[in-house]
């Protein structure tokens, strides 16, 4: 899944990638152009994929959480409040509102929303120190129960509208202080394999969510040697075995994250798939050819890795087919 500028400035480059084995994209940045202009951009990219011979439906995503994280604005798009402000609604009301917001995305040609955030921040006093989530009021509360009730109401509303929610950032970014996008060696020192803070994600999976995004942090008490996107403990053991998740495990951005600077972009893609990941997400279209080349090289040279690639591809096909 490759990033495309929501304003369309790099649409030619992304269209080229969609014709070369890339089957998904997401709109990134910020746009005030509105629903109709966004729909036109999405249609042009879908058309490029189809003309190239891509017969598999393209998944099109964006980050439409609300508040500080709302990529798409303008005519036809609501101003969505922050997750924390969304809790002013009762969960049933929030689900109804989310269905409206999801309908706006669908009219713009988008069928996947990279949200909601199901990370639990341990208290309002800590929230401003939690750079990725609490600082921006992306949390749905300060207990797993509150986050589960409101975050999964948001997810259910999207599904009601026909948009797939992507719950994130498993197994949680609510306890860290640094942001993996701009900082290195970001470590969670509290979360365990059976942590109560996993409950919102478990509820989402039991409720039928088919996409889970993995965070880029290290989890010292789970797998201290590897960041989560390279950890089979996080993806194969916790998500696949413990939580019995059978859908798409998508990475957070593997291309621009400062956390992953020690690895080449090719290594990042290969490590993610080898550890049990399903779909690589990359914000930088220029990095995608190197990622593809490394995955192809390893699939050719390593039978076990080729099986992991095949399993990931099959999972994507099943989810796209509604299974």
PLY file of the C-alpha trace (Angstrom):
ply
format ascii 1.0
element vertex 323
property float x
property float y
property float z
element edge 322
property int vertex1
property int vertex2
end_header
0.00 0.00 0.00
1.72 3.12 -1.28
1.08 6.72 -0.27
-0.36 9.16 -2.82
-0.60 12.88 -2.20
-4.23 13.76 -1.48
-3.86 16.78 -3.74
-2.80 14.63 -6.67
0.69 16.11 -7.13
2.35 12.69 -7.47
-0.49 10.85 -9.20
1.61 9.97 -12.27
4.28 8.26 -10.16
1.70 6.38 -8.12
-0.21 5.36 -11.25
3.01 3.85 -12.58
3.47 1.82 -9.40
-0.13 0.59 -9.55
0.72 -0.82 -12.95
3.73 -2.65 -11.53
2.44 -5.08 -8.94
1.26 -2.56 -6.31
-2.37 -3.24 -5.46
-3.32 -0.58 -2.91
-2.78 3.08 -2.15
-3.72 5.63 0.48
-4.21 9.36 0.26
-1.73 11.21 2.46
-1.01 14.81 3.39
-3.91 17.25 3.51
-6.57 18.26 0.99
-9.29 20.90 1.11
-10.59 19.95 -2.34
-13.75 18.13 -1.22
-15.51 14.90 -2.13
-15.92 15.39 -5.88
-12.30 16.34 -6.56
-11.07 13.48 -4.39
-13.37 11.04 -6.18
-11.92 12.18 -9.51
-8.36 11.61 -8.31
-9.19 8.17 -6.93
-10.99 7.21 -10.13
-7.96 8.18 -12.21
-5.67 6.02 -10.09
-8.07 3.09 -10.14
-8.29 3.44 -13.92
-4.50 3.37 -14.22
-4.40 0.13 -12.27
-7.13 -1.43 -14.42
-5.54 -0.33 -17.70
-2.27 -1.93 -16.67
-4.01 -5.29 -16.35
-4.53 -5.32 -12.59
-7.65 -7.46 -12.23
-7.69 -7.43 -8.43
-9.73 -4.60 -6.87
-7.55 -1.80 -5.50
-8.02 -0.90 -1.85
-7.96 2.88 -1.36
-7.37 4.25 2.13
-6.79 7.49 3.99
-6.32 8.73 7.56
-9.72 10.15 8.48
-9.69 9.88 12.27
-10.78 13.44 12.99
-9.22 16.41 14.73
-5.53 16.82 13.92
-5.57 13.64 11.81
-8.05 14.28 9.03
-6.56 14.18 5.55
-9.68 15.07 3.58
-11.67 18.26 4.05
-13.68 20.64 1.89
-17.13 20.43 0.28
-18.85 17.16 1.17
-16.55 16.24 4.06
-17.58 16.87 7.67
-15.23 18.44 10.19
-14.67 15.42 12.43
-13.77 16.11 16.08
-10.81 14.50 17.81
-11.32 11.02 19.22
-11.40 12.46 22.73
-14.11 14.92 21.71
-16.06 12.16 19.96
-16.73 10.66 23.39
-19.26 13.47 23.95
-21.56 11.21 21.93
-22.97 8.04 23.44
-21.47 5.01 21.68
-24.66 4.41 19.67
-24.68 8.05 18.56
-21.01 7.89 17.64
-21.67 4.83 15.52
-24.38 6.75 13.66
-22.06 9.73 13.14
-19.26 7.47 11.98
-21.57 5.94 9.41
-22.11 9.45 8.00
-18.36 10.11 7.91
-17.79 6.73 6.30
-20.39 7.51 3.67
-18.46 10.63 2.74
-15.33 8.55 2.23
-17.18 6.02 0.11
-18.55 8.78 -2.13
-14.96 9.90 -2.62
-14.01 6.38 -3.76
-12.27 5.40 -0.53
-13.06 2.00 0.97
-10.53 1.77 3.84
-10.02 4.19 6.75
-6.71 3.97 8.62
-8.49 4.29 11.98
-9.74 4.19 14.65
-6.94 4.48 17.20
-7.47 1.84 19.90
-4.41 2.73 21.95
-5.15 3.33 25.63
-3.37 6.28 27.27
-3.00 5.67 31.04
-4.58 8.87 32.33
-5.29 12.46 31.36
-2.23 13.71 33.26
0.10 11.56 31.14
-1.64 12.30 27.83
0.31 15.47 26.90
3.56 13.50 27.33
2.37 10.73 24.99
3.67 12.20 21.73
1.95 9.96 19.16
-1.54 9.73 20.71
-2.41 11.75 23.81
-0.69 14.94 22.68
-3.10 15.09 19.72
-6.19 13.82 21.62
-6.36 10.73 19.43
-7.36 8.52 22.38
-10.96 7.49 23.13
-10.38 7.54 26.87
-8.07 6.42 29.61
-9.28 2.88 30.31
-9.45 -0.11 27.96
-13.20 -0.26 28.55
-13.78 3.31 27.39
-11.46 2.96 24.41
-13.17 -0.27 23.41
-16.69 1.15 23.67
-16.07 4.35 21.73
-13.33 3.22 19.35
-15.27 0.18 18.28
-18.42 2.27 17.85
-16.45 4.39 15.38
-15.25 1.21 13.64
-18.76 -0.21 13.49
-20.10 2.97 11.90
-17.48 2.82 9.17
-18.41 -0.79 8.47
-22.09 0.18 8.35
-21.16 2.63 5.60
-19.21 0.03 3.64
-15.73 1.26 4.63
-13.22 -1.08 6.26
-11.75 0.25 9.52
-8.08 -0.34 10.33
-7.67 -0.53 14.10
-4.29 0.71 15.30
-1.54 0.73 16.59
-1.26 -2.86 17.87
-0.25 -3.69 20.57
-0.60 -0.04 21.63
1.24 3.30 21.63
-0.51 4.85 24.63
2.34 4.28 27.09
5.32 5.64 25.13
6.57 9.22 25.19
8.30 9.44 21.80
6.80 9.23 18.30
8.23 6.51 16.02
7.75 8.77 12.98
10.40 11.22 14.16
12.33 9.43 16.94
14.50 6.33 17.16
14.56 3.57 19.78
10.97 4.19 20.87
10.25 1.56 23.53
7.17 0.52 25.46
8.39 -0.84 28.80
5.02 -1.89 30.24
2.85 -3.81 27.75
2.83 -7.60 28.06
1.55 -10.42 25.86
-1.64 -10.69 27.95
-1.99 -7.02 28.83
-5.41 -5.53 29.75
-4.66 -2.73 27.27
-5.04 -5.24 24.43
-8.78 -5.55 25.17
-9.97 -2.92 22.64
-8.11 -4.72 19.85
-9.41 -8.11 20.95
-12.97 -6.77 20.97
-12.51 -5.32 17.49
-11.25 -8.63 16.13
-14.09 -10.55 17.77
-16.47 -8.00 16.29
-15.29 -8.79 12.78
-12.66 -6.14 11.97
-10.48 -7.41 9.12
-7.57 -4.95 9.22
-5.12 -4.35 12.09
-2.17 -1.94 11.91
0.98 -2.79 13.87
2.96 -0.02 15.55
6.65 0.61 14.87
7.68 0.62 18.56
9.71 -1.93 20.48
7.91 -3.77 23.31
10.49 -4.71 25.93
8.30 -7.24 27.75
7.15 -8.92 24.53
10.14 -8.93 22.14
12.86 -6.52 23.23
15.21 -7.38 20.35
12.91 -6.50 17.45
10.46 -3.66 16.74
6.87 -4.84 16.40
6.78 -4.90 12.56
9.70 -7.34 12.57
8.42 -9.44 15.48
6.82 -12.86 14.92
5.83 -12.77 18.60
3.63 -9.73 17.98
2.17 -10.86 14.68
2.23 -14.67 14.56
1.87 -15.40 18.28
-0.23 -12.53 19.65
-2.38 -11.57 16.66
-2.71 -14.86 14.78
-2.67 -17.34 17.68
-3.78 -15.49 20.82
-6.32 -13.15 19.21
-7.19 -15.57 16.36
-7.01 -12.77 13.83
-7.26 -14.01 10.23
-7.36 -10.69 8.37
-4.81 -8.22 7.03
-1.94 -7.19 9.29
-0.81 -3.89 7.77
2.33 -2.07 8.82
2.56 1.53 9.92
4.70 3.55 7.52
7.87 1.52 6.95
9.52 4.08 4.66
9.84 7.38 6.49
9.78 6.31 10.16
12.90 7.42 12.04
12.47 4.34 14.23
13.43 2.09 11.31
16.42 4.06 10.03
18.93 1.26 10.87
17.42 -0.95 8.14
17.31 -0.38 4.38
13.83 0.02 2.95
14.18 -3.37 1.26
15.08 -5.01 4.56
12.08 -3.40 6.21
9.66 -4.93 3.71
11.32 -8.34 3.85
11.53 -8.41 7.64
7.86 -7.45 7.98
6.61 -10.22 5.70
9.01 -12.80 7.15
7.70 -12.05 10.64
4.08 -12.58 9.62
2.96 -9.22 8.24
0.47 -9.10 5.39
0.61 -5.68 3.72
3.54 -3.27 3.67
2.52 0.39 3.90
4.98 2.92 2.48
4.56 6.70 2.45
7.32 7.24 -0.11
6.51 6.04 -3.61
10.18 6.31 -4.55
11.09 3.59 -2.05
8.63 1.03 -3.33
10.72 -0.40 -6.21
13.54 -1.26 -3.79
11.06 -2.93 -1.44
9.52 -4.93 -4.26
12.93 -5.99 -5.55
14.05 -7.26 -2.15
10.81 -9.17 -1.54
11.13 -10.78 -4.98
14.79 -11.64 -4.35
14.04 -13.31 -1.03
11.00 -15.12 -2.42
13.19 -16.55 -5.18
16.02 -17.56 -2.86
14.18 -18.66 0.31
11.35 -21.23 0.13
10.08 -20.35 3.62
9.92 -16.68 2.72
8.10 -17.47 -0.52
5.48 -19.31 1.53
5.09 -16.23 3.74
4.59 -14.06 0.64
2.01 -16.48 -0.75
0.17 -16.60 2.57
0.10 -12.81 2.77
-1.21 -12.49 -0.79
-3.91 -15.08 -0.15
-5.01 -13.24 2.98
-5.35 -9.98 1.04
-7.39 -11.74 -1.66
-9.70 -13.32 0.91
-10.35 -10.02 2.67
-10.97 -8.22 -0.60
-13.44 -10.97 -1.49
-15.31 -10.34 1.76
-14.14 -13.49 3.53
0 1
1 2
2 3
3 4
4 5
5 6
6 7
7 8
8 9
9 10
10 11
11 12
12 13
13 14
14 15
15 16
16 17
17 18
18 19
19 20
20 21
21 22
22 23
23 24
24 25
25 26
26 27
27 28
28 29
29 30
30 31
31 32
32 33
33 34
34 35
35 36
36 37
37 38
38 39
39 40
40 41
41 42
42 43
43 44
44 45
45 46
46 47
47 48
48 49
49 50
50 51
51 52
52 53
53 54
54 55
55 56
56 57
57 58
58 59
59 60
60 61
61 62
62 63
63 64
64 65
65 66
66 67
67 68
68 69
69 70
70 71
71 72
72 73
73 74
74 75
75 76
76 77
77 78
78 79
79 80
80 81
81 82
82 83
83 84
84 85
85 86
86 87
87 88
88 89
89 90
90 91
91 92
92 93
93 94
94 95
95 96
96 97
97 98
98 99
99 100
100 101
101 102
102 103
103 104
104 105
105 106
106 107
107 108
108 109
109 110
110 111
111 112
112 113
113 114
114 115
115 116
116 117
117 118
118 119
119 120
120 121
121 122
122 123
123 124
124 125
125 126
126 127
127 128
128 129
129 130
130 131
131 132
132 133
133 134
134 135
135 136
136 137
137 138
138 139
139 140
140 141
141 142
142 143
143 144
144 145
145 146
146 147
147 148
148 149
149 150
150 151
151 152
152 153
153 154
154 155
155 156
156 157
157 158
158 159
159 160
160 161
161 162
162 163
163 164
164 165
165 166
166 167
167 168
168 169
169 170
170 171
171 172
172 173
173 174
174 175
175 176
176 177
177 178
178 179
179 180
180 181
181 182
182 183
183 184
184 185
185 186
186 187
187 188
188 189
189 190
190 191
191 192
192 193
193 194
194 195
195 196
196 197
197 198
198 199
199 200
200 201
201 202
202 203
203 204
204 205
205 206
206 207
207 208
208 209
209 210
210 211
211 212
212 213
213 214
214 215
215 216
216 217
217 218
218 219
219 220
220 221
221 222
222 223
223 224
224 225
225 226
226 227
227 228
228 229
229 230
230 231
231 232
232 233
233 234
234 235
235 236
236 237
237 238
238 239
239 240
240 241
241 242
242 243
243 244
244 245
245 246
246 247
247 248
248 249
249 250
250 251
251 252
252 253
253 254
254 255
255 256
256 257
257 258
258 259
259 260
260 261
261 262
262 263
263 264
264 265
265 266
266 267
267 268
268 269
269 270
270 271
271 272
272 273
273 274
274 275
275 276
276 277
277 278
278 279
279 280
280 281
281 282
282 283
283 284
284 285
285 286
286 287
287 288
288 289
289 290
290 291
291 292
292 293
293 294
294 295
295 296
296 297
297 298
298 299
299 300
300 301
301 302
302 303
303 304
304 305
305 306
306 307
307 308
308 309
309 310
310 311
311 312
312 313
313 314
314 315
315 316
316 317
317 318
318 319
319 320
320 321
321 322
